[in-house]
Amino acid sequence: MIDITNLSIQFTGKYLFEDTTFRINSTDKVALVGANGTGKSTLLKLVAGQEQPEAGNITSQRGIKIGYLPQEFTSQSTNSLFEEVKHSFDYIIELDKEEKIINEKLHRTDISDEQKEDLINRLGEIHHKKDDVNYYEIDSKIEKVLMGLGFSENDMIKRAKDFSGGWQMRIELAKILLGGNDLILLDEPTNHLDLDSLQWLIEFLMSFKGALMIVSHDKYFINKVTNKTLEIFNRKISYYSGNYDSYIKFKEERDEQIIAGYKNQQRKIKQTERFIERFRYKSTKSRQVQSRIKQLEKIEIIELPDTENEIELRFPSPPRSGVVPIEIKGISKSFGANNVLVNLDLQIERGDKIAFVGPNGAGKTTLSKIIAQKLNHDTGDIVYGHNTFISYYAQEVANDLDLDKDLIETLQEISKEHSPLQLRSLLGNFLFSDDDVFKKVKVLSGGEKSRVALAKILLTKANLIVLDEPTNHLDIKSKQILQNALMEFEGTLILVSHDIDFMTPIVNKVLELRPGTQKMFPGGIEYYLLKRVEQSEAPKSEKLQTDKSNRKDQKRIEAETRKKKSDATKDLRKEVETLESAIESLEDQKLKIEKELADEKIYSNPELAKTKNNEYEKIKSNLEETFLKWTDKSHVLEEIEKQFDI
């Protein structure tokens, strides 16, 4: 369908890819991957025809139609939402225009019968074409896609230009999905989606008959919708069969082989260099020396795999909060006539890691801001527990950053006790090196601002962290680092995210918010998704059976949790039990010697008394040492067990 041959392009004097060749077939579902800055977005623009290569050719099959969704998009269209999307059916628009012109001509009195007959015949052809393309189903198709992407019926008449940036991206996505494209190119399409619209998009793309090429940091998403992986690596582009997870397994094996080959090559180079240095000035070895020099010149040095710098997140141990860090009693919040939160009750317990999910506009961000004291509620009460300290990461990070300050100044605002050198070291962990730390916030990209905001959170010893879409501007590796840190975080976490793969190992509860309602699910994301599927499929007449299934699933989850707990603590529990037995034995020995030392036969014999005293001190020392080991191991065991509390 599309052939790319000998493709080369460079940016600021450095090649992104060079002399590369590959093909996109008509049913390929491709995940485009590579380290940051390797040219993924550039390649999409090249295939879309928005940029031209420095060298090489991109040849498309005749008549092929390509839809391209960039990362950023702003519309100034005054069309209504519905009409704006309908314009993506350009062939339908042309048929409508021609039909209108013909009808106008037919109403004229100055045309001949022969002309009228020709116009009527053409009108019949247009009606046949409309039937062929299911013209009369198009309006319902548009409505179905827009509703699937989260728009409401009231949105249909709003002007496209009046929607926010995230919603405008959804409008453009709807146009592409409905545009009859043979190839769809998507650059980070999930950034502005909620969980509902993400699930809908996955189902739509899984049933899409054409080809896809997707750049996304959402592993769950690309694993679901792609069956091939296109990797930009060392300025080359290579195809791999299978989804992203399959590619990662291959990449790990390949990188090990490359590193081993590199080490072997470097060892041989050093051996050759030593030979040259040793015999350079010996006339009897000149021929061999020259031969070795030529060998070195011909060697093509193996390039090591690209290594992406990683954000090293380690949250400080927070102060211990009360058992209930926050309790919400009947709060409500409205924006004009829009009642976002209505009489909401919520109790968050210490150590909870709760995901807020639901469609956009249902109140996830509003509730997060209210909890973080960034927004006032209208009615109800919020009770903050003893020793509760909150850090908040905003979805729109620019709102919380002073654009006129540099990065060092931004961190100094909240951390007077850290030196500039310490702050530079922290920023280095967030990929800001050298003079980058003196950049003004206003010149940073969205992803860079996100990393600065996360760095600020690391400097506050909060025991309740509220994160609203923290992964939107992070790559896959950085998301994994943040994910690991949040899994180990000892405090309480509230997480607003649509990233299923990111949330899965972190959260232990899910609060679903929908207009006017809320429901807590006492399990992780996988449990929540299972319940959603069951609820959507179960008819009302089977409600009792569904409730029974709920209990059965919960029991299954509890059983699985108990097994995980047993597996995680089995070895440690044996160590604790062994130490307890040793303590009991040592205490018996200590008591026995204490009785012996009180015996006149022993204390009246200086030499025997000295021996017994030495033995007593040794047992006493062993007992203290064993008791300290038991205390440490018991504490670790207790902390692990807490993670599995049901």
VEXDREN-2710 file (C-alpha; in Angstrom, 1 decimal):
% VEXDREN-2710
k/r/px/py/pz
1/MET/0.0/0.0/0.0
2/ILE/2.8/2.4/0.9
3/ASP/6.5/1.8/0.0
4/ILE/9.2/3.7/1.7
5/THR/12.6/3.3/0.0
6/ASN/16.1/4.6/1.0
7/LEU/14.5/7.2/3.3
8/SER/16.8/9.8/5.0
9/ILE/16.1/12.9/7.0
10/GLN/18.2/15.0/9.4
11/PHE/17.4/17.5/12.1
12/THR/20.0/20.2/13.2
13/GLY/22.7/18.3/11.3
14/LYS/22.0/14.9/12.9
15/TYR/20.3/12.1/11.0
16/LEU/17.1/10.8/12.5
17/PHE/17.1/7.9/10.1
18/GLU/19.2/7.2/7.1
19/ASP/18.8/5.1/3.9
20/THR/16.0/3.0/5.4
21/THR/13.4/1.0/3.6
22/PHE/10.1/-0.6/4.7
23/ARG/6.5/-1.2/3.6
24/ILE/3.1/-0.6/5.1
25/ASN/0.5/-3.2/4.0
26/SER/-3.2/-2.6/3.8
27/THR/-4.1/-4.4/7.0
28/ASP/-1.0/-3.6/9.1
29/LYS/-1.7/-2.4/12.7
30/VAL/1.6/-0.8/13.6
31/ALA/3.0/0.6/16.8
32/LEU/5.8/3.0/16.0
33/VAL/8.4/3.0/18.8
34/GLY/11.9/4.3/19.7
35/ALA/13.7/6.5/22.2
36/ASN/12.7/10.1/22.6
37/GLY/14.0/12.3/19.8
38/THR/14.5/9.4/17.3
39/GLY/11.9/10.9/14.9
40/LYS/8.6/9.0/15.5
41/SER/6.4/12.1/15.0
42/THR/8.6/13.2/12.0
43/LEU/8.0/9.8/10.4
44/LEU/4.3/10.1/10.8
45/LYS/4.4/13.6/9.1
46/LEU/6.5/12.2/6.3
47/VAL/4.0/9.4/5.6
48/ALA/1.1/11.9/5.9
49/GLY/2.8/14.1/3.3
50/GLN/3.2/17.0/5.7
51/GLU/7.0/16.9/5.4
52/GLN/9.4/15.9/2.7
53/PRO/12.4/13.6/3.1
54/GLU/15.9/14.8/2.4
55/ALA/16.5/11.7/0.3
56/GLY/14.5/8.6/-0.7
57/ASN/10.9/8.0/-1.8
58/ILE/7.5/7.4/-0.3
59/THR/5.2/5.8/-2.9
60/SER/1.5/5.4/-2.2
61/GLN/-1.0/3.2/-3.9
62/ARG/-3.2/5.3/-6.3
63/GLY/-6.3/6.7/-4.6
64/ILE/-5.2/5.8/-1.1
65/LYS/-6.7/8.1/1.6
66/ILE/-4.7/8.9/4.8
67/GLY/-5.9/10.4/8.0
68/TYR/-3.4/12.0/10.4
69/LEU/-3.9/13.1/14.0
70/PRO/-1.0/15.3/15.4
71/GLN/-0.2/15.7/19.1
72/GLU/-1.4/19.3/19.1
73/PHE/-4.4/20.7/17.2
74/THR/-6.5/23.9/17.4
75/SER/-9.6/24.6/15.3
76/GLN/-11.1/28.0/14.6
77/SER/-14.1/26.5/12.7
78/THR/-17.4/28.3/13.4
79/ASN/-19.3/25.1/12.3
80/SER/-21.3/23.3/14.9
81/LEU/-19.7/20.1/16.2
82/PHE/-22.0/17.9/14.2
83/GLU/-21.5/19.8/10.9
84/GLU/-17.7/20.0/11.5
85/VAL/-17.5/16.2/11.7
86/LYS/-19.9/15.7/8.8
87/HIS/-17.5/17.7/6.6
88/SER/-15.0/14.8/6.9
89/PHE/-17.3/12.9/4.5
90/ASP/-16.0/15.1/1.6
91/TYR/-17.5/12.8/-1.0
92/ILE/-20.9/13.2/0.6
93/ILE/-20.5/17.0/0.7
94/GLU/-19.7/16.9/-3.1
95/LEU/-22.8/14.8/-3.8
96/ASP/-25.0/17.2/-1.7
97/LYS/-23.6/20.2/-3.5
98/GLU/-24.2/18.7/-7.0
99/GLU/-27.7/17.6/-6.0
100/LYS/-28.5/21.1/-4.8
101/ILE/-27.2/22.6/-8.1
102/ILE/-29.2/20.2/-10.2
103/ASN/-32.4/20.9/-8.2
104/GLU/-31.9/24.6/-8.7
105/LYS/-31.5/24.1/-12.5
106/LEU/-34.6/21.9/-12.6
107/HIS/-36.6/24.8/-11.2
108/ARG/-35.6/27.1/-14.0
109/THR/-37.9/27.8/-16.8
110/ASP/-35.3/28.4/-19.5
111/ILE/-34.0/24.8/-19.9
112/SER/-35.1/22.5/-22.7
113/ASP/-36.8/19.1/-22.2
114/GLU/-33.6/17.4/-23.3
115/GLN/-31.5/19.3/-20.7
116/LYS/-34.1/18.5/-18.1
117/GLU/-33.9/14.8/-18.9
118/ASP/-30.1/14.8/-18.6
119/LEU/-30.4/16.5/-15.2
120/ILE/-33.0/14.0/-14.0
121/ASN/-30.8/11.1/-15.1
122/ARG/-27.8/12.6/-13.3
123/LEU/-29.9/13.1/-10.2
124/GLY/-30.8/9.4/-10.3
125/GLU/-27.1/8.5/-10.5
126/ILE/-26.5/10.7/-7.4
127/HIS/-29.3/9.0/-5.5
128/HIS/-27.8/5.6/-6.4
129/LYS/-24.4/6.7/-5.2
130/LYS/-26.0/7.8/-1.9
131/ASP/-27.5/4.4/-1.5
132/ASP/-24.1/2.8/-2.2
133/VAL/-22.3/4.7/0.5
134/ASN/-25.2/4.4/3.0
135/TYR/-25.8/8.1/2.9
136/TYR/-28.9/8.0/5.1
137/GLU/-27.0/6.2/7.9
138/ILE/-24.2/8.8/8.1
139/ASP/-25.9/11.1/10.6
140/SER/-26.4/8.2/13.0
141/LYS/-22.7/7.1/12.4
142/ILE/-21.5/10.5/13.3
143/GLU/-23.6/10.6/16.5
144/LYS/-22.4/7.2/17.5
145/VAL/-18.7/8.1/17.1
146/LEU/-19.1/11.4/18.9
147/MET/-21.0/9.9/21.8
148/GLY/-18.3/7.1/22.0
149/LEU/-15.6/9.8/22.3
150/GLY/-17.5/11.4/25.2
151/PHE/-19.6/14.2/23.6
152/SER/-23.2/14.7/24.8
153/GLU/-26.3/15.5/22.8
154/ASN/-26.1/19.1/23.9
155/ASP/-22.6/19.4/22.5
156/MET/-23.8/18.7/18.9
157/ILE/-24.8/22.3/18.3
158/LYS/-21.9/24.0/20.0
159/ARG/-19.3/25.6/17.7
160/ALA/-16.1/23.6/17.2
161/LYS/-13.9/26.5/18.1
162/ASP/-15.6/26.9/21.5
163/PHE/-14.3/23.5/22.8
164/SER/-11.1/23.2/24.8
165/GLY/-7.9/21.8/23.3
166/GLY/-8.5/18.3/24.6
167/TRP/-12.0/18.2/23.2
168/GLN/-10.8/19.7/19.9
169/MET/-8.4/16.8/19.5
170/ARG/-11.4/14.4/20.0
171/ILE/-13.3/16.3/17.2
172/GLU/-10.3/15.9/14.9
173/LEU/-10.1/12.2/15.9
174/ALA/-13.8/11.7/15.1
175/LYS/-13.3/13.2/11.6
176/ILE/-10.4/10.9/11.0
177/LEU/-12.3/7.8/12.2
178/LEU/-15.3/8.6/10.0
179/GLY/-13.3/9.8/7.0
180/GLY/-13.2/6.5/5.1
181/ASN/-9.4/6.4/5.4
182/ASP/-7.3/3.5/4.2
183/LEU/-4.5/4.4/6.6
184/ILE/-4.8/6.2/10.0
185/LEU/-1.8/7.8/11.6
186/LEU/-2.2/8.7/15.3
187/ASP/0.3/10.6/17.4
188/GLU/-0.4/10.1/21.1
189/PRO/-4.2/9.8/20.6
190/THR/-5.0/8.8/24.2
191/ASN/-3.6/11.9/26.0
192/HIS/-7.0/13.6/26.2
193/LEU/-9.2/10.6/26.6
194/ASP/-11.0/9.3/29.7
195/LEU/-11.3/5.6/30.5
196/ASP/-14.7/5.3/28.9
197/SER/-13.7/6.9/25.6
198/LEU/-10.3/5.0/25.6
199/GLN/-12.2/1.7/25.8
200/TRP/-14.5/2.8/23.0
201/LEU/-11.6/3.8/20.8
202/ILE/-9.8/0.5/21.4
203/GLU/-12.9/-1.4/20.3
204/PHE/-13.3/0.8/17.2
205/LEU/-9.7/0.4/16.1
206/MET/-9.7/-3.3/16.7
207/SER/-12.5/-3.6/14.2
208/PHE/-11.1/-1.1/11.7
209/LYS/-10.4/-2.8/8.4
210/GLY/-7.7/-0.5/7.2
211/ALA/-4.1/0.1/8.3
212/LEU/-2.9/1.9/11.5
213/MET/0.3/3.5/12.5
214/ILE/0.3/4.7/16.1
215/VAL/2.8/6.5/18.4
216/SER/1.7/6.1/22.0
217/HIS/3.2/5.8/25.5
218/ASP/0.1/3.9/26.6
219/LYS/1.3/0.2/26.6
220/TYR/-2.2/-1.2/27.3
221/PHE/-3.6/0.7/24.3
222/ILE/-1.0/-0.3/21.8
223/ASN/-0.9/-3.9/23.0
224/LYS/-4.6/-4.1/22.3
225/VAL/-4.8/-2.5/18.8
226/THR/-1.5/-3.3/17.1
227/ASN/-0.1/-6.5/15.7
228/LYS/3.3/-5.2/14.4
229/THR/6.0/-3.0/15.8
230/LEU/8.1/-0.6/13.8
231/GLU/11.2/0.5/15.7
232/ILE/13.5/3.5/15.0
233/PHE/16.9/2.3/16.3
234/ASN/20.4/3.6/15.4
235/ARG/19.0/5.6/12.5
236/LYS/17.4/2.6/11.0
237/ILE/13.7/1.5/10.9
238/SER/12.9/-2.2/11.4
239/TYR/9.7/-4.2/11.4
240/TYR/8.9/-6.8/14.0
241/SER/5.9/-9.2/14.1
242/GLY/3.8/-9.0/17.3
243/ASN/2.6/-6.3/19.7
244/TYR/4.7/-4.1/22.0
245/ASP/5.2/-6.7/24.7
246/SER/6.5/-9.2/22.0
247/TYR/8.8/-6.5/20.7
248/ILE/10.2/-5.7/24.2
249/LYS/11.2/-9.4/24.7
250/PHE/12.9/-9.4/21.4
251/LYS/14.6/-6.0/22.1
252/GLU/16.0/-7.3/25.4
253/GLU/17.5/-10.3/23.8
254/ARG/18.9/-8.2/20.9
255/ASP/20.4/-5.6/23.2
256/GLU/22.2/-8.3/25.1
257/GLN/23.7/-9.7/21.9
258/ILE/24.8/-6.2/20.7
259/ILE/26.4/-5.4/24.0
260/ALA/28.2/-8.8/24.0
261/GLY/29.4/-8.2/20.4
262/TYR/30.5/-4.7/21.3
263/LYS/32.6/-5.9/24.2
264/ASN/34.2/-8.7/22.1
265/GLN/35.0/-6.2/19.4
266/GLN/36.5/-3.7/21.8
267/ARG/38.7/-6.5/23.3
268/LYS/40.0/-7.4/19.8
269/ILE/40.6/-3.7/19.0
270/LYS/42.7/-3.3/22.2
271/GLN/44.7/-6.4/21.4
272/THR/45.4/-5.1/17.9
273/GLU/46.4/-1.7/19.3
274/ARG/48.8/-3.3/21.8
275/PHE/50.4/-5.3/19.0
276/ILE/50.9/-2.1/16.9
277/GLU/52.4/-0.2/19.8
278/ARG/54.7/-3.0/20.8
279/PHE/56.1/-3.7/17.3
280/ARG/55.6/-0.3/15.6
281/TYR/59.4/0.4/15.5
282/LYS/60.7/-3.1/14.7
283/SER/61.6/-3.4/11.1
284/THR/61.0/-7.1/11.1
285/LYS/57.4/-6.6/12.1
286/SER/56.6/-3.6/9.9
287/ARG/54.5/-5.6/7.4
288/GLN/52.4/-7.1/10.2
289/VAL/52.0/-3.7/11.9
290/GLN/50.7/-2.1/8.7
291/SER/48.3/-5.0/8.2
292/ARG/46.9/-4.5/11.7
293/ILE/46.5/-0.7/11.1
294/LYS/44.5/-1.4/7.9
295/GLN/42.4/-3.9/9.8
296/LEU/41.6/-1.2/12.4
297/GLU/40.6/1.3/9.7
298/LYS/38.2/-1.1/8.1
299/ILE/36.4/-2.1/11.4
300/GLU/32.8/-0.9/11.5
301/ILE/32.3/-0.1/15.2
302/ILE/29.3/-1.7/16.7
303/GLU/26.9/0.9/18.1
304/LEU/25.5/0.3/21.5
305/PRO/21.7/0.4/22.0
306/ASP/20.3/3.8/22.7
307/THR/20.0/4.3/26.5
308/GLU/17.3/6.6/27.6
309/ASN/18.0/8.6/30.8
310/GLU/15.6/7.6/33.5
311/ILE/13.8/9.6/36.1
312/GLU/14.8/8.1/39.4
313/LEU/11.9/8.7/41.7
314/ARG/12.2/8.0/45.4
315/PHE/9.5/9.4/47.6
316/PRO/10.7/10.4/51.0
317/SER/9.2/8.5/54.0
318/PRO/6.2/10.6/54.9
319/PRO/5.1/11.4/58.5
320/ARG/2.4/9.0/59.6
321/SER/-1.1/10.4/59.3
322/GLY/-4.2/9.4/61.2
323/VAL/-6.1/6.3/60.3
324/VAL/-8.5/8.4/58.2
325/PRO/-6.5/11.1/56.4
326/ILE/-9.6/12.6/54.9
327/GLU/-13.4/12.1/55.2
328/ILE/-15.9/13.7/52.8
329/LYS/-19.5/14.2/54.0
330/GLY/-22.2/15.1/51.5
331/ILE/-20.2/17.6/49.4
332/SER/-21.7/19.2/46.3
333/LYS/-20.1/21.4/43.6
334/SER/-21.8/23.2/40.7
335/PHE/-20.5/25.4/37.9
336/GLY/-23.5/27.5/37.0
337/ALA/-26.3/25.1/36.1
338/ASN/-23.9/22.2/35.8
339/ASN/-24.1/20.1/39.0
340/VAL/-20.7/18.2/38.8
341/LEU/-20.7/16.7/42.3
342/VAL/-23.9/16.0/44.2
343/ASN/-24.0/14.9/47.9
344/LEU/-20.8/12.9/47.6
345/ASP/-19.6/10.8/50.6
346/LEU/-16.1/9.3/50.7
347/GLN/-13.8/8.0/53.4
348/ILE/-10.2/7.5/52.6
349/GLU/-8.1/5.3/54.9
350/ARG/-4.4/5.6/55.5
351/GLY/-2.4/3.6/52.9
352/ASP/-5.3/3.6/50.3
353/LYS/-4.3/4.0/46.7
354/ILE/-7.5/5.1/45.0
355/ALA/-8.1/5.7/41.3
356/PHE/-10.8/8.2/40.3
357/VAL/-12.3/7.1/37.0
358/GLY/-15.3/8.1/34.9
359/PRO/-16.1/10.2/31.8
360/ASN/-14.7/13.7/31.4
361/GLY/-17.0/16.2/33.1
362/ALA/-18.1/13.7/35.8
363/GLY/-16.0/15.5/38.5
364/LYS/-12.7/13.6/38.8
365/THR/-10.5/16.7/38.5
366/THR/-13.0/18.8/40.5
367/LEU/-13.0/16.3/43.4
368/SER/-9.2/16.1/43.2
369/LYS/-8.8/19.9/43.5
370/ILE/-11.3/20.1/46.3
371/ILE/-9.4/17.4/48.3
372/ALA/-6.1/19.2/47.6
373/GLN/-7.7/22.5/48.8
374/LYS/-7.3/24.1/45.3
375/LEU/-11.0/24.6/44.9
376/ASN/-13.9/25.3/47.3
377/HIS/-16.9/23.1/47.5
378/ASP/-20.5/24.5/47.7
379/THR/-22.0/22.4/50.4
380/GLY/-21.1/19.6/52.8
381/ASP/-18.0/19.1/55.0
382/ILE/-14.4/17.8/54.5
383/VAL/-12.6/16.5/57.6
384/TYR/-8.8/16.2/57.4
385/GLY/-7.3/13.7/59.7
386/HIS/-4.5/14.2/62.2
387/ASN/-1.1/15.0/60.6
388/THR/-2.4/15.0/57.0
389/PHE/0.0/16.7/54.6
390/ILE/-1.1/17.0/50.9
391/SER/0.9/17.4/47.6
392/TYR/-1.0/18.0/44.4
393/TYR/0.0/17.5/40.8
394/ALA/-2.3/19.4/38.4
395/GLN/-3.4/18.0/35.0
396/GLU/-2.6/21.5/33.6
397/VAL/0.8/21.9/35.1
398/ALA/1.3/25.4/33.8
399/ASN/-1.4/26.6/36.2
400/ASP/0.8/25.7/39.2
401/LEU/4.2/27.0/37.9
402/ASP/5.5/30.5/37.8
403/LEU/6.4/31.0/34.1
404/ASP/8.9/33.7/34.8
405/LYS/11.1/31.7/37.2
406/ASP/13.8/29.3/36.2
407/LEU/13.9/25.7/37.3
408/ILE/16.2/26.3/40.3
409/GLU/14.0/29.2/41.6
410/THR/10.9/27.0/41.1
411/LEU/12.2/24.3/43.4
412/GLN/13.7/26.8/45.9
413/GLU/10.1/28.2/46.5
414/ILE/9.2/25.1/48.4
415/SER/12.6/23.9/49.6
416/LYS/14.7/26.5/51.4
417/GLU/16.8/23.8/53.2
418/HIS/18.2/22.3/50.0
419/SER/21.3/23.9/48.4
420/PRO/21.4/24.9/44.7
421/LEU/23.8/22.0/44.1
422/GLN/21.3/19.5/45.7
423/LEU/18.5/21.0/43.5
424/ARG/20.6/20.7/40.4
425/SER/21.3/17.0/41.3
426/LEU/17.5/16.4/41.7
427/LEU/16.8/18.1/38.3
428/GLY/19.4/16.0/36.7
429/ASN/17.4/12.9/37.7
430/PHE/14.5/14.6/35.8
431/LEU/16.6/14.9/32.6
432/PHE/17.6/18.5/33.1
433/SER/21.4/18.8/32.7
434/ASP/24.0/21.6/32.7
435/ASP/22.4/25.0/31.8
436/ASP/18.9/23.5/31.4
437/VAL/18.3/24.3/35.1
438/PHE/18.5/28.0/34.4
439/LYS/15.8/27.9/31.7
440/LYS/12.6/29.9/32.3
441/VAL/9.5/27.7/32.9
442/LYS/7.7/29.6/30.0
443/VAL/10.1/28.1/27.4
444/LEU/9.6/24.5/28.5
445/SER/7.5/22.0/26.6
446/GLY/4.5/20.4/28.2
447/GLY/6.5/17.2/29.1
448/GLU/9.3/19.3/30.7
449/LYS/6.8/21.2/32.8
450/SER/5.3/17.9/33.9
451/ARG/8.7/16.7/35.1
452/VAL/9.4/20.0/37.0
453/ALA/6.0/19.6/38.8
454/LEU/6.8/16.0/39.7
455/ALA/10.2/17.2/41.1
456/LYS/8.4/19.7/43.3
457/ILE/6.3/16.9/44.8
458/LEU/9.5/15.0/45.7
459/LEU/10.6/17.8/47.8
460/THR/7.5/17.9/50.0
461/LYS/7.1/15.2/52.6
462/ALA/3.4/14.7/52.0
463/ASN/1.5/11.6/53.2
464/LEU/-1.4/12.3/50.8
465/ILE/-0.5/12.7/47.2
466/VAL/-3.1/13.7/44.6
467/LEU/-2.0/13.1/41.0
468/ASP/-4.2/14.3/38.1
469/GLU/-3.1/12.6/34.8
470/PRO/0.7/12.5/35.7
471/THR/1.6/10.3/32.7
472/ASN/0.4/12.4/29.8
473/HIS/3.9/13.8/29.0
474/LEU/6.0/10.9/30.2
475/ASP/7.6/8.2/27.9
476/ILE/7.2/4.5/28.7
477/LYS/10.4/4.2/30.7
478/SER/9.7/7.3/32.8
479/LYS/6.2/6.1/33.5
480/GLN/7.6/2.8/34.7
481/ILE/10.0/4.6/37.1
482/LEU/7.1/6.7/38.5
483/GLN/4.9/3.6/38.7
484/ASN/7.5/1.8/40.8
485/ALA/7.9/4.8/43.1
486/LEU/4.2/5.0/43.7
487/MET/3.9/1.3/44.4
488/GLU/6.5/1.8/47.1
489/PHE/5.1/5.1/48.4
490/GLU/4.2/4.6/52.1
491/GLY/1.4/7.2/52.3
492/THR/-2.0/7.6/50.7
493/LEU/-2.5/8.2/47.0
494/ILE/-5.3/9.6/44.8
495/LEU/-4.8/9.0/41.1
496/VAL/-6.8/10.4/38.2
497/SER/-5.7/8.6/35.1
498/HIS/-6.9/6.8/32.0
499/ASP/-3.7/4.7/31.7
500/ILE/-4.8/1.2/32.6
501/ASP/-1.3/-0.3/32.4
502/PHE/0.1/2.4/34.7
503/MET/-2.7/2.1/37.3
504/THR/-2.9/-1.7/37.4
505/PRO/-0.1/-2.5/39.9
506/ILE/-0.7/0.6/42.0
507/VAL/-4.3/1.1/43.0
508/ASN/-6.3/-1.1/45.5
509/LYS/-9.6/0.8/45.1
510/VAL/-11.5/2.5/42.3
511/LEU/-14.0/5.3/42.7
512/GLU/-16.2/5.6/39.7
513/LEU/-17.7/9.1/39.2
514/ARG/-20.6/9.6/36.8
515/PRO/-22.9/12.6/36.5
516/GLY/-24.7/12.7/39.9
517/THR/-23.5/9.4/41.1
518/GLN/-20.5/7.7/42.5
519/LYS/-19.6/4.1/43.4
520/MET/-16.5/2.6/45.2
521/PHE/-15.1/-0.7/43.9
522/PRO/-13.0/-2.5/46.5
523/GLY/-10.4/-3.9/44.2
524/GLY/-7.9/-2.9/41.5
525/ILE/-8.4/-1.7/37.9
526/GLU/-8.7/-5.2/36.5
527/TYR/-11.5/-5.9/39.0
528/TYR/-13.2/-2.7/38.1
529/LEU/-13.1/-3.4/34.4
530/LEU/-14.5/-6.9/35.0
531/LYS/-17.4/-5.4/36.9
532/ARG/-18.1/-2.9/34.2
533/VAL/-18.3/-5.6/31.5
534/GLU/-20.6/-7.6/33.7
535/GLN/-22.8/-4.7/34.5
536/SER/-23.1/-3.7/30.8
537/GLU/-23.9/-7.2/29.7
538/ALA/-26.2/-8.3/32.6
539/PRO/-29.9/-7.5/32.0
540/LYS/-31.9/-6.0/34.9
541/SER/-33.7/-9.3/35.5
542/GLU/-30.4/-10.9/36.4
543/LYS/-29.4/-8.3/39.0
544/LEU/-29.6/-10.8/41.9
545/GLN/-27.3/-13.2/40.0
546/THR/-24.9/-10.3/39.2
547/ASP/-24.7/-9.5/42.9
548/LYS/-23.9/-13.1/43.7
549/SER/-21.2/-13.0/41.0
550/ASN/-19.8/-9.8/42.6
551/ARG/-19.4/-11.6/45.9
552/LYS/-17.9/-14.6/44.2
553/ASP/-15.4/-12.5/42.3
554/GLN/-14.6/-10.6/45.5
555/LYS/-14.0/-13.9/47.3
556/ARG/-11.8/-15.0/44.4
557/ILE/-9.8/-11.8/44.6
558/GLU/-9.4/-12.2/48.4
559/ALA/-8.2/-15.8/47.9
560/GLU/-5.7/-14.6/45.2
561/THR/-4.5/-11.8/47.6
562/ARG/-4.1/-14.3/50.4
563/LYS/-2.0/-16.6/48.1
564/LYS/0.2/-13.6/47.0
565/LYS/0.6/-12.6/50.6
566/SER/1.6/-16.2/51.5
567/ASP/4.1/-16.4/48.6
568/ALA/5.6/-13.0/49.4
569/THR/6.1/-13.7/53.1
570/LYS/6.7/-17.5/53.2
571/ASP/10.5/-17.3/53.4
572/LEU/10.6/-14.3/55.7
573/ARG/8.0/-16.0/58.0
574/LYS/10.3/-19.1/58.3
575/GLU/13.2/-16.8/59.2
576/VAL/11.1/-15.1/61.9
577/GLU/9.9/-18.5/63.3
578/THR/13.6/-19.8/63.3
579/LEU/14.7/-16.7/65.2
580/GLU/11.8/-17.1/67.7
581/SER/12.9/-20.7/68.4
582/ALA/16.5/-19.6/68.8
583/ILE/15.4/-16.8/71.3
584/GLU/13.4/-19.4/73.3
585/SER/16.4/-21.8/73.4
586/LEU/18.8/-19.0/74.4
587/GLU/16.5/-17.8/77.1
588/ASP/16.2/-21.3/78.5
589/GLN/20.1/-21.6/78.5
590/LYS/20.4/-18.1/80.2
591/LEU/17.9/-19.1/82.9
592/LYS/19.7/-22.4/83.5
593/ILE/23.1/-20.7/83.9
594/GLU/21.6/-18.1/86.2
595/LYS/20.5/-20.9/88.5
596/GLU/23.9/-22.6/88.3
597/LEU/25.7/-19.3/89.2
598/ALA/23.5/-19.2/92.3
599/ASP/24.7/-22.7/93.3
600/GLU/27.4/-22.6/96.1
601/LYS/29.4/-25.4/94.4
602/ILE/30.0/-23.1/91.4
603/TYR/30.3/-19.6/92.9
604/SER/32.7/-20.9/95.6
605/ASN/34.9/-22.3/92.9
606/PRO/36.6/-19.3/91.2
607/GLU/37.8/-21.1/88.1
608/LEU/34.4/-22.8/87.4
609/ALA/32.6/-19.5/88.3
610/LYS/34.7/-17.7/85.7
611/THR/33.9/-20.3/83.0
612/LYS/30.2/-20.1/83.7
613/ASN/30.3/-16.3/83.7
614/ASN/32.0/-16.3/80.3
615/GLU/29.4/-18.8/79.0
616/TYR/26.6/-16.6/80.5
617/GLU/27.9/-13.4/78.8
618/LYS/28.2/-15.2/75.5
619/ILE/24.6/-16.5/75.7
620/LYS/23.4/-13.1/76.8
621/SER/25.2/-11.4/73.8
622/ASN/23.8/-14.0/71.4
623/LEU/20.3/-13.5/72.8
624/GLU/20.5/-9.7/72.3
625/GLU/21.9/-10.1/68.8
626/THR/19.2/-12.6/67.9
627/PHE/16.5/-10.5/69.4
628/LEU/17.6/-7.5/67.3
629/LYS/17.5/-9.6/64.1
630/TRP/14.0/-10.9/65.1
631/THR/12.8/-7.3/65.6
632/ASP/14.1/-6.2/62.2
633/LYS/12.7/-9.2/60.3
634/SER/9.3/-8.9/62.1
635/HIS/9.1/-5.3/61.1
636/VAL/9.8/-6.1/57.5
637/LEU/7.2/-8.9/57.6
638/GLU/4.6/-6.6/59.1
639/GLU/5.1/-4.0/56.4
640/ILE/4.8/-6.6/53.6
641/GLU/1.7/-8.0/55.2
642/LYS/0.1/-4.5/55.3
643/GLN/0.4/-4.3/51.5
644/PHE/-1.9/-7.3/51.2
645/ASP/-4.5/-6.3/53.8
646/ILE/-8.0/-7.1/52.3
END
